[in-house]
């Protein structure tokens, strides 16, 4: 395990409205505000999204198992933002519920808010952590 100590910097509160691109909006704010590192929470509704629910097996590189949201769901989750080169790269895991069905996974594509979705981004200052391509997994992973 490796770690660094940082401090909380600025805090951003976002309101996504019906149809807004959730992951794209997080990246947009991080880019505009020159955010180098951060953590965020999402709560509200989402009507579209593609997420990964784990690898199909234990081999490397992993083959992702994809799921899709194709209608409104409640969402609650946590994510991080670190730079990959000069671009912010988001990593978000959430729970997506509708009725008695709950799904959980890593949201990666096609995220679209339903009605209203709230985000709180907390900037982390004083760390040098970044995301880099890992040759074994073929994924962009956190490097400390």
N, CA and C of each residue as an Amber inpcrd file, in Angstrom:
protein
   432
   0.8440000  -1.1780000   0.0000000   0.0000000   0.0000000   0.0000000
   0.8870000   1.2390000   0.0000000   0.4710000   2.2330000  -0.7420000
   1.1450000   3.5270000  -0.7720000   0.1010000   4.5930000  -0.4640000
   0.5270000   5.6780000   0.1730000  -0.4230000   6.7540000   0.4400000
   0.2660000   8.0940000   0.5340000  -0.5390000   9.1530000   0.4290000
  -0.0840000  10.5250000   0.5980000  -1.0970000  11.2470000   1.4660000
  -0.6500000  12.2870000   2.1230000  -1.5410000  13.1270000   2.9150000
  -1.7860000  14.4290000   2.1800000  -3.0230000  14.8460000   2.1390000
  -3.3880000  16.1190000   1.5440000  -4.3930000  16.8270000   2.4250000
  -4.9450000  17.8890000   1.8860000  -5.9520000  18.6680000   2.6020000
  -7.1070000  18.9850000   1.6790000  -8.2390000  19.2980000   2.2630000
  -9.3980000  19.6950000   1.4700000  -9.2250000  21.1430000   1.0350000
  -9.3880000  21.3730000  -0.2580000  -9.3140000  22.7230000  -0.8100000
 -10.7220000  23.2570000  -1.0440000 -10.9930000  23.6540000  -2.2530000
 -12.3060000  24.2000000  -2.6010000 -13.3700000  23.1000000  -2.6080000
 -14.6260000  23.5170000  -2.4600000 -15.7540000  22.5930000  -2.5550000
 -16.7130000  23.1500000  -3.6000000 -17.1490000  22.2690000  -4.4970000
 -18.0640000  22.6420000  -5.5710000 -19.3700000  21.8810000  -5.3920000
 -20.4880000  22.5690000  -5.5500000 -21.8040000  21.9490000  -5.4970000
 -22.4080000  22.0630000  -6.8900000 -22.8080000  20.9230000  -7.4540000
 -23.3480000  20.8750000  -8.8100000 -24.7750000  20.3740000  -8.7840000
 -25.5890000  20.9260000  -9.6420000 -26.9520000  20.4420000  -9.8590000
 -27.0680000  20.0730000 -11.3270000 -27.2410000  18.7860000 -11.5890000
 -27.4880000  18.3050000 -12.9440000 -28.9860000  18.2690000 -13.1550000
 -29.4220000  18.7350000 -14.3050000 -30.8440000  18.7110000 -14.6230000
 -31.1360000  17.5970000 -15.6030000 -32.4030000  17.3060000 -15.7930000
 -32.8460000  16.1940000 -16.6290000 -32.1250000  16.1770000 -17.9740000
 -31.4690000  15.0560000 -18.2690000 -30.7840000  14.8880000 -19.5380000
 -29.3260000  15.2910000 -19.5420000 -28.8450000  15.9780000 -18.5000000
 -27.4430000  16.3890000 -18.4460000 -26.5150000  15.1750000 -18.4140000
 -25.3410000  15.3190000 -19.0250000 -24.2960000  14.3000000 -19.0240000
 -23.5610000  14.3670000 -17.6890000 -23.7070000  13.3510000 -16.8650000
 -23.1770000  13.3790000 -15.5020000 -21.6410000  13.3010000 -15.4910000
 -21.0790000  12.2500000 -16.0620000 -19.6170000  12.1230000 -16.0640000
 -18.9770000  13.2780000 -16.8220000 -19.5690000  13.6590000 -17.9490000
 -19.0550000  14.7840000 -18.7220000 -19.0820000  16.0810000 -17.9390000
 -20.1100000  16.2790000 -17.1290000 -20.2170000  17.4860000 -16.3150000
 -19.1580000  17.5440000 -15.2240000 -18.8700000  16.4030000 -14.6050000
 -17.8170000  16.3500000 -13.5830000 -16.4750000  16.7140000 -14.2220000
 -16.1940000  16.1200000 -15.3890000 -14.9400000  16.4120000 -16.1000000
 -14.8910000  17.8780000 -16.5240000 -16.0150000  18.4190000 -16.9790000
 -16.0730000  19.8230000 -17.4040000 -15.7120000  20.7710000 -16.2520000
 -16.2940000  20.5370000 -15.0800000 -15.9930000  21.3860000 -13.9220000
 -14.5320000  21.2180000 -13.5070000 -14.0440000  19.9770000 -13.4660000
 -12.6540000  19.7320000 -13.0780000 -11.6860000  20.4180000 -14.0390000
 -12.0110000  20.4100000 -15.3260000 -11.1640000  21.0670000 -16.3270000
 -11.2090000  22.5820000 -16.1610000 -12.4140000  23.1340000 -16.0940000
 -12.5930000  24.5780000 -15.9850000 -11.9390000  25.1420000 -14.7270000
 -12.0540000  24.4090000 -13.6320000 -11.5410000  24.8900000 -12.3390000
 -10.1010000  24.4500000 -12.0680000  -9.4760000  23.7780000 -13.0610000
  -8.0840000  23.3300000 -12.9350000  -7.8790000  22.4470000 -11.7000000
  -8.8410000  21.5750000 -11.4670000  -8.8040000  20.6420000 -10.3450000
  -7.8070000  19.5310000 -10.6620000  -6.8060000  19.3380000  -9.8280000
  -5.7840000  18.2970000 -10.0460000  -6.1790000  16.9860000  -9.3720000
  -6.8760000  17.0710000  -8.2410000  -7.2860000  15.8840000  -7.4980000
  -8.5410000  16.2110000  -6.7090000  -9.4210000  15.2340000  -6.5740000
 -10.6440000  15.4760000  -5.8240000 -11.4160000  14.2010000  -5.5490000
 -12.4450000  14.3490000  -4.7350000 -13.3700000  13.2650000  -4.4220000
 -14.7710000  13.8460000  -4.5150000 -15.7320000  13.0120000  -4.9200000
 -17.0910000  13.5320000  -5.0620000 -18.1370000  12.4880000  -4.7150000
 -19.3060000  13.0020000  -4.3480000 -20.4860000  12.1840000  -4.0680000
 -21.5680000  12.5650000  -5.0730000 -22.3570000  11.5880000  -5.4700000
 -23.5380000  11.8280000  -6.3030000 -24.7650000  11.2920000  -5.5810000
 -25.8760000  12.0270000  -5.6810000 -27.1440000  11.5730000  -5.1310000
 -28.2650000  12.1600000  -5.9790000 -29.2410000  11.3260000  -6.3100000
 -30.3710000  11.8000000  -7.0940000 -30.8440000  10.7560000  -8.0710000
 -31.1980000  11.2140000  -9.2810000 -31.7470000  10.3060000 -10.2770000
 -30.9140000  10.2530000 -11.5460000 -30.8950000   9.0800000 -12.1440000
 -30.2060000   8.8990000 -13.4150000 -31.0740000   8.0130000 -14.3030000
 -31.1420000   8.3520000 -15.6060000 -31.9830000   7.5580000 -16.5000000
 -31.2000000   6.7940000 -17.5590000 -29.9440000   7.0700000 -17.7210000
 -29.1110000   6.3420000 -18.6780000 -27.7230000   6.1790000 -18.0720000
 -27.0690000   5.0970000 -18.4380000 -25.6960000   4.8970000 -18.0170000
 -25.2160000   3.4960000 -18.3230000 -23.9400000   3.3810000 -18.6500000
 -23.2960000   2.0720000 -18.8300000 -22.2670000   1.9220000 -17.7280000
 -22.3330000   0.7730000 -17.0460000 -21.4140000   0.5600000 -15.9420000
 -20.9020000  -0.8780000 -15.9470000 -19.7560000  -1.0520000 -15.3030000
 -19.1030000  -2.3540000 -15.2260000 -19.4000000  -2.9640000 -13.8620000
 -19.7720000  -4.2600000 -13.8680000 -20.1240000  -4.9620000 -12.6280000
 -19.0670000  -5.9850000 -12.2390000 -17.8960000  -5.8720000 -12.8040000
 -16.7890000  -6.7560000 -12.4590000 -16.1930000  -7.3910000 -13.6940000
 -15.0760000  -8.0440000 -13.5290000 -14.4740000  -8.7500000 -14.6550000
 -15.1610000 -10.1070000 -14.8600000 -15.0910000 -10.6110000 -16.0830000
 -15.6680000 -11.9240000 -16.3760000 -14.8760000 -13.0450000 -15.7130000
 -13.5830000 -12.8260000 -15.4850000 -12.7270000 -13.8200000 -14.8420000
 -11.6000000 -13.1190000 -14.1210000 -10.6070000 -13.8780000 -13.7450000
  -9.4950000 -13.3180000 -12.9810000  -8.2570000 -13.0510000 -13.8360000
  -8.3610000 -13.2310000 -15.1480000  -7.2060000 -13.0520000 -16.0210000
  -6.9010000 -11.5790000 -16.2470000  -5.6540000 -11.3330000 -16.7080000
  -5.2230000  -9.9810000 -17.0530000  -4.9060000  -9.9300000 -18.5310000
  -5.2860000  -8.9060000 -19.2340000  -6.1260000  -7.8160000 -18.7410000
  -7.5640000  -8.2990000 -18.5180000  -8.2670000  -7.6830000 -17.5650000
  -9.6270000  -8.1210000 -17.2600000 -10.5900000  -7.8170000 -18.4120000
 -11.5680000  -8.6880000 -18.5800000 -12.6330000  -8.4800000 -19.5620000
 -13.8530000  -7.9940000 -18.7820000 -14.2870000  -6.7440000 -19.0000000
 -15.3790000  -6.1940000 -18.1820000 -16.7370000  -6.7950000 -18.5190000
 -17.5790000  -6.8990000 -17.4930000 -18.9810000  -7.2850000 -17.6500000
 -19.8040000  -5.9970000 -17.5890000 -20.4680000  -5.6560000 -18.6770000
 -21.2120000  -4.3940000 -18.7860000 -22.6860000  -4.5820000 -18.4440000
 -23.2710000  -3.5370000 -17.8550000 -24.7190000  -3.4430000 -17.6310000
 -25.1340000  -2.0450000 -18.0480000 -26.4470000  -1.8830000 -18.3220000
 -26.9580000  -0.5740000 -18.7480000 -28.2010000  -0.1880000 -17.9730000
 -28.2960000   1.0980000 -17.6830000 -29.5460000   1.6740000 -17.1790000
 -30.2760000   2.2380000 -18.3850000 -31.5250000   1.8630000 -18.5410000
 -32.2950000   2.3370000 -19.6950000 -33.5750000   3.0350000 -19.2820000
 -33.6930000   3.3150000 -17.9740000 -34.8330000   4.0680000 -17.4490000
 -34.4110000   4.6880000 -16.1230000 -35.2670000   5.4950000 -15.5470000
 -34.9070000   6.2130000 -14.3250000 -34.5840000   5.2650000 -13.1680000
 -33.5320000   5.6170000 -12.4320000 -33.1000000   4.9030000 -11.2330000
 -32.6450000   5.9310000 -10.2010000 -32.7660000   5.5780000  -8.9440000
 -32.1370000   6.3540000  -7.8820000 -30.6560000   6.0040000  -7.8930000
 -29.8090000   6.9740000  -7.5580000 -28.3700000   6.7260000  -7.5620000
 -27.7300000   7.3330000  -6.3360000 -26.7600000   6.6090000  -5.8120000
 -25.9590000   7.0680000  -4.6880000 -24.5670000   6.5040000  -4.8910000
 -23.5360000   7.3550000  -4.7950000 -22.2000000   6.8190000  -4.9980000
 -21.0910000   7.7960000  -4.6960000 -19.8770000   7.2780000  -4.8790000
 -18.6610000   8.0090000  -4.5530000 -17.6480000   7.8520000  -5.6850000
 -16.9120000   8.9230000  -5.9520000 -15.9080000   8.8600000  -7.0040000
 -14.6900000   9.7010000  -6.6840000 -13.6670000   9.5080000  -7.5010000
 -12.4420000  10.2940000  -7.3770000 -12.0890000  10.9050000  -8.7270000
 -11.2920000  11.9600000  -8.6660000 -10.7980000  12.6470000  -9.8590000
  -9.2970000  12.8250000  -9.6790000  -8.5240000  12.3090000 -10.6260000
  -7.0900000  12.5440000 -10.6710000  -6.7120000  12.7490000 -12.1230000
  -5.6290000  13.4370000 -12.3640000  -5.1970000  13.7350000 -13.7260000
  -4.5500000  12.5240000 -14.3910000  -4.8860000  12.3530000 -15.6630000
  -4.2030000  11.4090000 -16.5500000  -3.5970000  12.2980000 -17.6270000
  -2.3040000  12.5620000 -17.5160000  -1.7000000  13.5930000 -18.3430000
  -2.2270000  14.9290000 -17.8560000  -2.7530000  15.7210000 -18.7670000
  -3.3200000  17.0160000 -18.3750000  -4.8430000  16.9770000 -18.2290000
  -5.4420000  15.8110000 -18.4460000  -6.8990000  15.6940000 -18.4090000
  -7.3900000  15.0450000 -17.1200000  -8.5030000  15.5540000 -16.5610000
  -9.0770000  14.8970000 -15.3830000  -9.6920000  13.5620000 -15.7750000
  -9.4510000  12.5440000 -14.9710000 -10.0150000  11.2130000 -15.2000000
 -10.8300000  10.8310000 -13.9760000 -12.1020000  10.5080000 -14.2180000
 -13.0490000  10.2010000 -13.1490000 -13.1480000   8.6940000 -12.9400000
 -13.2340000   8.2760000 -11.6770000 -13.4950000   6.8810000 -11.3100000
 -14.6520000   6.9140000 -10.3160000 -15.7880000   6.3340000 -10.7000000
 -17.0040000   6.4240000  -9.8840000 -17.6630000   5.0570000  -9.7250000
 -17.9970000   4.7180000  -8.4920000 -18.7850000   3.5140000  -8.2070000
 -20.0780000   3.9460000  -7.5270000 -21.1760000   3.3500000  -7.9850000
 -22.4540000   3.7290000  -7.4250000 -23.4130000   2.5710000  -7.3190000
 -24.4950000   2.8270000  -6.6020000 -25.6190000   1.9010000  -6.5100000
 -26.7730000   2.5520000  -7.2450000 -27.4780000   1.7480000  -8.0590000
 -28.5450000   2.2310000  -8.9310000 -29.7860000   1.4090000  -8.6180000
 -30.8140000   2.0610000  -8.0730000 -31.9880000   1.3210000  -7.6230000
 -33.2610000   1.7340000  -8.3170000 -34.1350000   0.7450000  -8.5570000
 -35.4720000   0.9760000  -9.1080000 -36.3760000  -0.0750000  -8.4850000
 -37.3910000   0.3560000  -7.7510000 -38.2600000  -0.6040000  -7.0650000
 -37.4470000  -1.4270000  -6.0880000 -37.5640000  -2.7440000  -6.1730000
 -36.8160000  -3.6340000  -5.2840000 -35.5070000  -4.1170000  -5.8900000
 -35.1460000  -3.5910000  -7.0600000 -33.9280000  -4.0200000  -7.7440000
 -32.8240000  -2.9750000  -7.5460000 -31.6780000  -3.4410000  -7.0970000
 -30.5200000  -2.5610000  -6.9290000 -29.3320000  -3.1700000  -7.6600000
 -28.6740000  -2.3370000  -8.4490000 -27.4710000  -2.7410000  -9.1640000
 -26.3380000  -1.8690000  -8.6360000 -25.1130000  -2.3640000  -8.7160000
 -23.9620000  -1.5650000  -8.2940000 -22.8300000  -1.7950000  -9.2770000
 -22.0540000  -0.7420000  -9.5150000 -20.9190000  -0.9070000 -10.4070000
 -20.2310000   0.4000000 -10.7180000 -19.2230000   0.2910000 -11.5850000
 -18.3710000   1.4040000 -11.9880000 -18.9570000   2.0740000 -13.2330000
 -19.5330000   3.2520000 -13.0550000 -20.1370000   3.9980000 -14.1560000
 -19.0450000   4.5070000 -15.0870000 -19.1620000   4.1890000 -16.3870000
 -18.1050000   4.5690000 -17.3210000 -18.5950000   5.3200000 -18.5420000
 -19.8330000   5.1270000 -18.9490000 -20.2880000   5.7200000 -20.2100000
 -21.7490000   6.1410000 -20.1300000 -22.1170000   7.0230000 -21.0460000
 -23.5110000   7.3560000 -21.3580000 -24.3420000   7.7490000 -20.1400000
 -23.7500000   8.4750000 -19.2000000 -24.4680000   8.8490000 -17.9810000
 -25.3780000  10.0440000 -18.2380000 -26.6340000   9.8950000 -17.8740000
 -27.6100000  10.9550000 -18.1220000 -28.5090000  11.1190000 -16.9000000
 -28.5610000  12.3400000 -16.3800000 -29.3520000  12.6350000 -15.1850000
 -30.8430000  12.4970000 -15.4670000 -31.5850000  12.1270000 -14.4230000
 -33.0460000  12.1060000 -14.4630000 -33.5690000  13.1120000 -13.4450000
 -34.3920000  14.0240000 -13.9080000 -35.0160000  15.0580000 -13.0840000
 -33.9740000  15.9550000 -12.4230000 -33.3340000  15.4710000 -11.3660000
 -32.2640000  16.2480000 -10.7320000 -31.2630000  15.2880000 -10.0910000
 -30.0110000  15.6360000 -10.2200000 -28.9300000  14.8520000  -9.6260000
 -27.9540000  15.8480000  -9.0220000 -27.5530000  15.6190000  -7.7900000
 -26.6570000  16.5380000  -7.0990000 -25.2740000  15.9210000  -6.9600000
 -24.2520000  16.7620000  -7.0400000 -22.8810000  16.3330000  -6.8220000
 -22.2030000  17.3260000  -5.8980000 -21.3450000  16.8060000  -5.0350000
 -20.4820000  17.6420000  -4.2120000 -19.0550000  17.1650000  -4.4770000
 -18.2400000  18.0690000  -4.9990000 -16.8370000  17.7620000  -5.2980000
 -15.9680000  18.4630000  -4.2610000 -15.0780000  17.6900000  -3.6390000
 -14.1170000  18.2400000  -2.6790000 -12.7300000  18.1480000  -3.2910000
 -12.0990000  19.2900000  -3.4690000 -10.7480000  19.3210000  -4.0110000
  -9.7650000  18.7830000  -2.9680000  -8.7930000  17.9870000  -3.4320000
  -7.7170000  17.5070000  -2.5730000  -6.4460000  18.2350000  -3.0020000
  -5.8380000  18.9750000  -2.0820000  -4.6100000  19.7050000  -2.3880000
  -3.4450000  19.0870000  -1.6160000  -2.2540000  19.2410000  -2.1660000
  -1.0600000  18.7610000  -1.4870000  -0.6970000  17.3170000  -1.7910000
  -1.3210000  16.7120000  -2.8120000  -0.9510000  15.3600000  -3.2260000
  -0.4590000  15.4000000  -4.6710000   0.3500000  14.4280000  -5.0340000
   0.8720000  14.3450000  -6.3970000   0.3330000  13.1220000  -7.1350000
  -0.6300000  12.4320000  -6.5590000  -1.2030000  11.2350000  -7.1720000
  -1.7780000  11.5710000  -8.5560000  -1.5900000  10.6540000  -9.4920000
  -2.0900000  10.7930000 -10.8640000  -2.5910000   9.4360000 -11.3370000
  -3.1890000   9.4240000 -12.5150000  -3.5750000   8.1620000 -13.1430000
  -2.6060000   7.8910000 -14.2900000  -2.1730000   6.6340000 -14.3820000
  -1.2810000   6.2270000 -15.4630000  -1.7260000   4.8860000 -16.0170000
  -1.3850000   4.6460000 -17.2860000  -1.6960000   3.3700000 -17.9160000
  -0.8950000   2.2610000 -17.2480000  -1.5870000   1.2110000 -16.8260000
  -0.9560000   0.0360000 -16.2370000  -0.8330000  -1.0220000 -17.3360000
   0.3900000  -1.4090000 -17.6890000   0.5650000  -2.3390000 -18.8060000
   0.0030000  -3.7360000 -18.5500000  -0.0840000  -4.1680000 -17.3100000
  -0.5920000  -5.5060000 -16.9980000  -2.1060000  -5.5760000 -17.1680000
  -2.8200000  -4.5920000 -16.5890000  -4.2900000  -4.6160000 -16.6520000
  -4.8390000  -3.9410000 -17.9010000  -4.0120000  -3.0930000 -18.5360000
  -4.5010000  -2.3300000 -19.6820000  -5.4410000  -1.2050000 -19.2720000
  -5.4570000  -0.8580000 -17.9890000  -6.3520000   0.1740000 -17.4720000
  -5.5480000   1.3700000 -16.9750000  -6.2070000   2.5150000 -16.9200000
  -5.6070000   3.7200000 -16.3490000  -5.8740000   3.6890000 -14.8490000
  -4.8180000   3.4930000 -14.0580000  -4.9560000   3.3000000 -12.6140000
  -4.2410000   4.3920000 -11.8180000  -4.6230000   4.5260000 -10.5730000
  -4.0370000   5.5110000  -9.6740000  -2.5820000   5.1590000  -9.3740000
  -1.7140000   6.1700000  -9.4590000  -0.3020000   6.0040000  -9.1100000
   0.0410000   7.0370000  -8.0530000   0.5930000   6.5380000  -6.9450000
   0.9980000   7.4240000  -5.8500000   2.5100000   7.3860000  -5.7460000
